[in-house]
Amino acid sequence: MLVLIWRRRRDSLSPAGSALASRTKEEVSLSDFKTPGILQKAGVTVALTTDHPVSRLQYLPLCAALSVKEGMDKFGALRAITIDAARICRVYNRLGSLKKGKDADLVIYDSNPFEISSSVYMTIINGEIVWSREEHTAL
């Protein structure tokens, strides 16, 4: 699902969709990575997304990082790909944060996930480690 938020740009309304997508698509032709930070600073709950399958889902941390680079608060970017996204999709009662009773699929990074040099250290789905760097590199 791609949720579009409209904002003013050059005296017209333009969508704030996935800024990583091809500019040939009308809904993202004028979008940029400044939009999420501007909206968040104005008090709007923001969710970041990729245009999957056009822009692959694993680029979501990159979209968050580029939004931070263009002015979004780094904790706001983390919320925009976790709890705020869950709130917008109305699934926050079971997704989006770590709390007893919620689904807890996690990706653990070796450093800041918004840094290009960070790597996945471990992935946990339904409480089970499904991938770890230690096991992967031992193969």
Secondary structure in CASP SS format (residue, H / E / C, confidence):
PFRMAT SS
TARGET T0000
AUTHOR 0000-0000-0000
METHOD secondary structure of the structure
MODEL  1
M C 1.00
L C 1.00
V C 1.00
L C 1.00
I C 1.00
W E 1.00
R E 1.00
R E 1.00
R E 1.00
R C 1.00
D C 1.00
S E 1.00
L E 1.00
S E 1.00
P E 1.00
A C 1.00
G C 1.00
S C 1.00
A C 1.00
L C 1.00
A C 1.00
S C 1.00
R C 1.00
T C 1.00
K C 1.00
E H 1.00
E H 1.00
V H 1.00
S C 1.00
L C 1.00
S C 1.00
D C 1.00
F C 1.00
K C 1.00
T H 1.00
P H 1.00
G H 1.00
I H 1.00
L H 1.00
Q H 1.00
K H 1.00
A C 1.00
G C 1.00
V C 1.00
T C 1.00
V C 1.00
A C 1.00
L C 1.00
T C 1.00
T C 1.00
D C 1.00
H C 1.00
P C 1.00
V C 1.00
S C 1.00
R C 1.00
L H 1.00
Q H 1.00
Y H 1.00
L H 1.00
P H 1.00
L H 1.00
C H 1.00
A H 1.00
A H 1.00
L H 1.00
S H 1.00
V H 1.00
K H 1.00
E C 1.00
G C 1.00
M C 1.00
D C 1.00
K H 1.00
F H 1.00
G H 1.00
A H 1.00
L H 1.00
R H 1.00
A H 1.00
I C 1.00
T C 1.00
I H 1.00
D H 1.00
A H 1.00
A H 1.00
R H 1.00
I H 1.00
C C 1.00
R C 1.00
V C 1.00
Y C 1.00
N C 1.00
R C 1.00
L C 1.00
G C 1.00
S C 1.00
L C 1.00
K C 1.00
K C 1.00
G C 1.00
K C 1.00
D C 1.00
A C 1.00
D C 1.00
L E 1.00
V E 1.00
I E 1.00
Y E 1.00
D C 1.00
S C 1.00
N C 1.00
P C 1.00
F C 1.00
E C 1.00
I C 1.00
S C 1.00
S C 1.00
S C 1.00
V E 1.00
Y E 1.00
M E 1.00
T E 1.00
I E 1.00
I E 1.00
N C 1.00
G C 1.00
E E 1.00
I E 1.00
V E 1.00
W E 1.00
S E 1.00
R H 1.00
E H 1.00
E H 1.00
H H 1.00
T H 1.00
A H 1.00
L C 1.00
END
